[in-house]
Amino acid sequence: MKIFFRRIHLYLGLSAGLVILTACLTGAILVFEKDLQMAMNKERYFVDAGARRLPLDHMVQRVKDSFATARINSIKIYESATRSAEVNVSFPSKDKKPREGGKKEQTKAASQRQPGSTIFIDPYTGQILKKYSYQETGFYTVFKLHRWLLGTEGSVGKYIVGISTLIFLFILLTGIILWWPKTKRILAQRVKIKWNAGWKRINHDMHLVFGFYSAIFLFIIAFTGLAWSFEWFNNGIYKLTGSPMKPAQAPRTVFVANAKSISFENAFVAAKAMAPHAAFYNITMPKDSTEAFTITTLRRNAIHENATDAIYLDQYSGKFLGRLDFANRSVGAKLRATFKPVHTGSIGGVPTKILAFVVCLLGVTFPITGTVMWINRCKRKKALRSGLMKH
């Protein structure tokens, strides 16, 4: 039976090894992406705390004055006095070629906008610190390689990564079966590396021993990664937990003719009164005349960064319309929101990030050590056949 599993393990490894290596290497880089971004660009994330913060609408106006074509989507303010404010904006598409079709098609084309950018601003002085677009960074290139093999969402690269991830799960399972020892003596050999042996034995031990210690963690990382590759996997999360597929409908605002929306500052003050100790407040501008102001908050004791709450306010009167706390979401929604922190290793802070980083680096070595083992085995078989033929 082990011969069968060894062949399955080998063939699957040879077929998906390069993609697995790439995904693990880029994954290791992305584990500390946010930390590296903040460490290398302190000037845009941190400011000197002032005596009094400017009204949010003043900051928004500064962004409008600096970027005339920008459409304001949201503004994010942190509880920390030394953090800059973040204004999310979008710009008209740079595609100025004439469009074919009627007026409706031309209007739709004219309204197309580029991916959102973030304008970092000093909340005390109103100074524009940086215009930032994730799509223009080196980390985004690493992200594209990790998710889509440098393709785009919906490209063939996405499905190659997804299928390779599925194969990786079977490789890990068959690897544990092959590793499983029959005796205590063999067990002692498979939980430590014999560093004073020859390079072939060290290569063999690295594959088996490191594979054993990292298998469960790699399996969890790979399993959660499937959520970004296959819609059926996402749907399965909700079906298995008996949760509704669609998120809860946000309350709507009753349209009032000729009425003006409340200010960002008023929305912030109202939200802060209801969630006074949040780590941040992200205030999203209503997209139409009947959408509510949505303020997303993160509690200081939240279990992870995706465990956010939402507060809804009438966009004209500022009246409280309702809220959806993370604790009140469906089981499926809570489980799906937890996938990213688990996948990236941020679920437990720095310790689990270090664990994810190390495990991903080990994942890079397995296609290499496994291929070397296969080549050595082929050479050994060839030498045996050659010796038999001579006799």
VONU-32228 format. One line per field, with one value per residue (C-alpha): residue number from 0; x, y, z. Coordinates in pm, whole numbers, plus 32768, in hexadecimal, padded with zeros to 4 digits. Each point is the difference from the previous one (the first is absolute). Layout:
k: (NUM;...) .
east: (X;...) .
north: (Y;...) .
up: (Z;...) .
//
This chain:
k: (0;1;2;3;4;5;6;7;8;9;10;11;12;13;14;15;16;17;18;19;20;21;22;23;24;25;26;27;28;29;30;31;32;33;34;35;36;37;38;39;40;41;42;43;44;45;46;47;48;49;50;51;52;53;54;55;56;57;58;59;60;61;62;63;64;65;66;67;68;69;70;71;72;73;74;75;76;77;78;79;80;81;82;83;84;85;86;87;88;89;90;91;92;93;94;95;96;97;98;99;100;101;102;103;104;105;106;107;108;109;110;111;112;113;114;115;116;117;118;119;120;121;122;123;124;125;126;127;128;129;130;131;132;133;134;135;136;137;138;139;140;141;142;143;144;145;146;147;148;149;150;151;152;153;154;155;156;157;158;159;160;161;162;163;164;165;166;167;168;169;170;171;172;173;174;175;176;177;178;179;180;181;182;183;184;185;186;187;188;189;190;191;192;193;194;195;196;197;198;199;200;201;202;203;204;205;206;207;208;209;210;211;212;213;214;215;216;217;218;219;220;221;222;223;224;225;226;227;228;229;230;231;232;233;234;235;236;237;238;239;240;241;242;243;244;245;246;247;248;249;250;251;252;253;254;255;256;257;258;259;260;261;262;263;264;265;266;267;268;269;270;271;272;273;274;275;276;277;278;279;280;281;282;283;284;285;286;287;288;289;290;291;292;293;294;295;296;297;298;299;300;301;302;303;304;305;306;307;308;309;310;311;312;313;314;315;316;317;318;319;320;321;322;323;324;325;326;327;328;329;330;331;332;333;334;335;336;337;338;339;340;341;342;343;344;345;346;347;348;349;350;351;352;353;354;355;356;357;358;359;360;361;362;363;364;365;366;367;368;369;370;371;372;373;374;375;376;377;378;379;380;381;382;383;384;385;386;387;388;389;390) .
east: (8000;811E;8087;7EB4;8006;816F;7FAD;7ED8;80D9;8111;7F26;7F35;813E;809E;7EC4;7FC5;8151;8066;7EB4;800A;8163;7F95;7ECB;80C6;8119;7F17;7F26;812D;8047;7E96;7FE6;80B1;7F8B;7F41;8114;8108;7F2D;7FD4;816F;8085;7F04;7FD9;7FD7;7EAE;7F75;806F;7FEB;8054;7ED1;7F6B;7F28;7EC3;7F96;7F6C;7E95;7FEA;7F56;8127;80E7;7F1B;7FFC;817C;8001;7F04;80D1;813A;7F5D;7EEE;7F80;7FFB;7EBA;7FF7;7F9E;8054;80D9;80A9;8064;80C3;7FDB;817A;8068;8138;7F5B;7FB8;7EA2;7FB7;7F17;7FA0;7FC0;7FCF;805D;7F64;808B;8129;7F6C;7FA2;7FBE;7EA8;7F01;7F0E;7E93;7EE3;7FF2;7FC2;813B;80CE;7F82;8054;815C;8039;7FA7;8102;810B;8155;803F;7FEC;8127;8041;805D;80BA;7FCA;8076;7EC2;808B;8094;7F40;8147;7FED;8105;7FE9;7F27;8016;7F84;803A;7FFB;813D;80D1;80EE;7F2D;7EDD;80DD;8050;7E8C;7FA8;8105;7F77;7E93;7FFA;8163;8019;7EAF;7EC2;7EC9;7F49;8132;807E;8113;7EFC;7F86;815F;804D;7EB5;8031;8168;7F87;7F0C;811A;80D6;7EFC;8015;817C;7FFC;7F0E;80C4;8140;7F82;7F9A;815B;80A8;7F3D;80FA;7FC9;80E9;8083;815D;7F87;7F38;813E;80A6;7EDF;7FE2;8165;8101;814B;80DC;8146;7F90;803E;7F47;7F0D;7F95;7FE4;7F2A;7F27;7FDD;7FAD;7EE4;7F6E;8047;7FAB;7ED6;7F7A;8025;7F65;7EF5;7ED9;804F;8035;7EBB;7F41;80A4;7FBD;7E9C;7FA1;80A6;7EFD;7F00;80A2;8011;7EB0;7EA0;7F7D;80E9;7F78;7E9B;804D;8063;7EA3;7F4A;80BB;7FB9;7E95;803D;7F5B;80D5;7FB6;806F;7EFD;7F62;8075;7EE9;7FA7;7FD5;7EB2;8047;7FBD;7FF0;80F8;8090;8175;80C0;808A;8172;810F;8047;7E9A;8001;8148;7F83;7EC2;80C3;80FE;7EE8;7F84;815B;80DE;8137;8028;8159;7F87;7ECB;7FD7;7EE7;7F7D;7F4E;7EA3;800C;7E9F;7EE2;7F6C;813A;805D;8147;80C3;8103;80DA;80AE;80F4;7FF3;8146;7FC7;7F90;806D;809C;800F;7ED2;7F1A;7F6A;7EB2;7F26;7F2D;7EFC;7F8B;7EF9;80C7;7F1C;7FA5;811A;7EFC;8074;7F70;80A0;8144;8094;8107;80F0;7F71;7EA7;806C;7FA3;80E7;8064;8052;80D1;80B7;8047;807D;80F6;809C;80E8;8097;8038;808F;80F2;805B;7F87;7EF4;80DF;80D9;817B;8030;7F18;8091;815A;7F74;7F59;813F;80D8;7F04;7FE4;817A;8005;7EF2;80F5;80FE;7F1D;7FE0;817C;805E;7EF0;8082;8163;7F86;7F54;8137;80DA;7F0B;8002;817C;8009;7F0B;80C6;8142;7F5B;7F7F;8157;80A4;7F0B;803C;817B;7FCE) .
north: (8000;80ED;7FCC;8081;8133;8040;8009;80E6;80DF;8008;8042;810D;80A5;8003;808B;811F;802C;8141;80AD;7F8C;8085;814F;801B;7FAF;80F3;8121;7FA5;801C;815D;806F;7F8C;813A;80E3;80F4;800A;8043;810A;80BB;7FD8;807B;811B;8094;815C;7FA8;7F2D;80C6;8170;80D5;8010;815B;80B5;7FE3;7F32;80B0;7FB6;7EDF;80D9;80EE;7EDE;7F8F;8160;800C;7EC0;8094;813B;7F33;7F01;80B0;7EC8;7F20;7F69;7FCE;7E9F;7FF4;808A;7F32;8094;7F44;800E;801B;816D;7FC4;7F5D;80BD;800B;7F40;8083;7EFF;809A;7F92;80B8;8008;7F03;807B;7F58;812B;7F42;803E;7EF6;7F61;7FDA;80E2;8108;7EFF;7F3D;8140;8076;7EAF;8007;8163;7F9B;7EE9;8041;7F76;7F25;80C3;80BE;8068;8163;800F;8148;8096;801D;812A;80DB;7F87;7FC2;7F00;7EFB;7F0B;7F86;7E87;7EF6;7E94;7F9D;80CC;7F50;7EDB;7F4E;7FFF;7F4D;7EFA;7FEB;7FCA;7EEE;7F5E;800B;7FFC;7FB2;816E;7FEB;80AF;7FA1;7EFC;7FAA;7E9E;8041;800F;7EA2;7F74;807D;7F76;7EA7;7FF6;8057;7EDD;7F1D;8084;7F8D;7E9D;8014;8059;7EE7;7EF9;808B;7FBD;7E9F;7FC0;809B;7F32;7F14;7E90;7FF1;80E6;7FE7;8083;810F;807C;801B;80C4;8114;807F;8044;7F49;812B;7F3B;7F1B;8028;8107;7F00;7F91;816A;8051;7ED0;805E;816A;7F90;7F0D;80AF;8165;7F77;7F59;8133;80F0;7F25;8063;8173;7FEE;7F3F;8114;8112;7F49;7FA3;8167;8074;7F42;810C;80F1;7F08;7F51;8088;7EA4;7FFD;814D;7F8D;7EC0;80C5;8096;7EBF;7F2D;80FC;8031;8174;80E2;8036;8174;80EE;80B1;8123;8151;80F1;810B;8175;80A0;80F2;816C;80EE;8124;7F85;7FF5;7EE0;8022;8048;7EFD;809F;7FD8;7E94;7FC8;80A4;7F2C;7EBF;8050;802F;7EA0;7F61;80DD;7F26;7F7C;7FDA;80B4;8094;7FDA;80E3;7FA4;8104;7F97;7FA1;8073;80CC;7EDF;7F5C;8031;8079;7EC8;801B;7ECD;7FDD;7F0B;7FBC;8008;7E9E;7F77;7E9A;8069;8127;7F8A;7FEE;8155;8099;80DD;812B;8093;816B;80B9;80CB;8133;800D;7F34;7F2B;7EAA;7EF8;7EC6;7F42;7EAF;7F8C;7EEC;7F2A;8013;7F95;7EA7;7EDF;7FE9;8173;7FF3;7ECB;8097;8143;7F33;7F56;811F;8034;7E87;7FEE;8121;7F9C;8144;7F50;7FFA;812F;7FF5;7E99;7F65;80E0;7F7A;7E9E;803A;809C;7EDA;7EFE;80A7;8003;7E8E;7FD1;8092;7EEF;7ED1;8005;8025;7EF0;7F1D;8026;7FBB;7EC3;7F90;8040;7F43;7EDD;7FF8;7FFE;7EE9;7F2C;8041;7F98;7EC0;7FA7;8044;7F21;7EE4;8014;7FE2;7EC2) .
up: (8000;8051;7E9F;7F7A;80E2;7FAD;7E8F;803A;80DB;7EF8;7ED0;80AD;807D;7EA6;7F61;80F4;80A9;7F4E;8049;816A;8024;7F6C;80DD;813C;7FAF;7FAD;812A;80E7;7F77;802A;816B;8078;7EE5;80DD;8105;7EF6;7F5A;8147;8062;7EB1;7FD6;815C;7F70;7F6A;811C;8130;8065;812D;80E4;8006;80FC;7F32;7ED7;7ED3;7FA2;7F0B;7EFC;800B;7FAB;7EE8;7F72;8002;7F33;7F0B;7FDF;7FBC;7F17;7F3F;7F48;8132;8078;8176;8063;8171;8115;810E;814D;810A;8178;801E;8014;7F2F;7ED3;7EC0;7F6D;7EBF;7EF4;7EFA;7EAA;7E9A;7EC3;7EA4;7F0C;7F33;7ECC;7F28;7EBE;7F67;8056;7F10;8050;806E;810E;8112;7FA4;7FEA;8153;809A;7F67;807A;8160;800B;8101;8054;8130;8142;8092;8167;8059;814A;80B8;8147;80D4;80C2;7EED;7ECE;7F47;7EE7;8056;7EE0;7EE2;800A;7F12;805B;7E91;7FC6;810B;7FF1;8103;7F0A;7F03;8109;8051;7E90;7FE9;813B;7F99;7E85;7F85;7F90;7F51;806D;80C2;7F2E;7F30;7FC4;8100;8114;7FB0;7FD9;815F;8081;7F65;8079;815E;7FF5;7F8C;811E;80FB;7F74;8001;8171;8054;7F40;8096;8161;7F99;7F72;8130;80FD;80AA;8051;812A;8112;7F6D;7EB2;80B5;80A9;7EAA;7F67;8102;7FEB;7EF1;7FFF;7FB0;8009;7EE5;7E8B;7F35;7F6F;815C;8076;7ED1;804B;816F;7FB2;7F21;80FD;8149;7F9B;7F40;813A;80DD;7F05;7F5C;80DC;7FE1;7E88;7FDF;80BA;7F30;7EB8;8061;8054;7EBE;7F34;805F;7F07;7EE1;7FF0;8024;8058;812B;807D;7FCB;80BB;8137;8014;7FA6;80FE;8113;7F98;7FCA;7EFC;7ECC;7FEF;8115;80D3;7F46;807F;8062;7F00;801F;7FAA;7EE2;8051;7ED9;8006;814D;803D;8093;815D;801A;8030;814F;8077;7F93;80BA;8141;7FF9;7FC5;810C;80FB;7FB2;7FE9;80D8;8010;7EA0;7F66;7EC7;7F5B;7E89;7F82;7EA8;7F2C;7F85;7E91;7FB1;8092;80C9;808B;816A;808D;8063;8113;8028;8150;809A;8173;80BF;807F;7EAE;7FBD;7EB3;7F0F;7F38;8130;7FB5;8062;7F24;806A;7F14;8008;7F37;7F07;8024;816F;809A;80B2;8072;7F15;808A;802B;7FB2;80F5;7FA4;8118;7F5C;7EA6;7F83;8051;7E93;7FEB;813E;7F88;7EA9;809F;80CD;7ED2;7FA3;815D;8015;7E9F;8037;8163;809D;80D0;8135;7FC2;7FD9;8083;7EFC;7EF0;804E;7FFB;7EAE;7F76;806B;7F89;7EAA;7FDC;8051;7EF8;7F03;804E;7FD6;7E83;7FF1;80FB;7F74;7E9C;8076;80B0;7EBE;7F2E;80F9;7FFE;7E83;7FFB;80FF;7F36;7EC5;80AD;8080;7EA7;7F6E;8105;7FBF;7E8A;8035;80C7) .
//
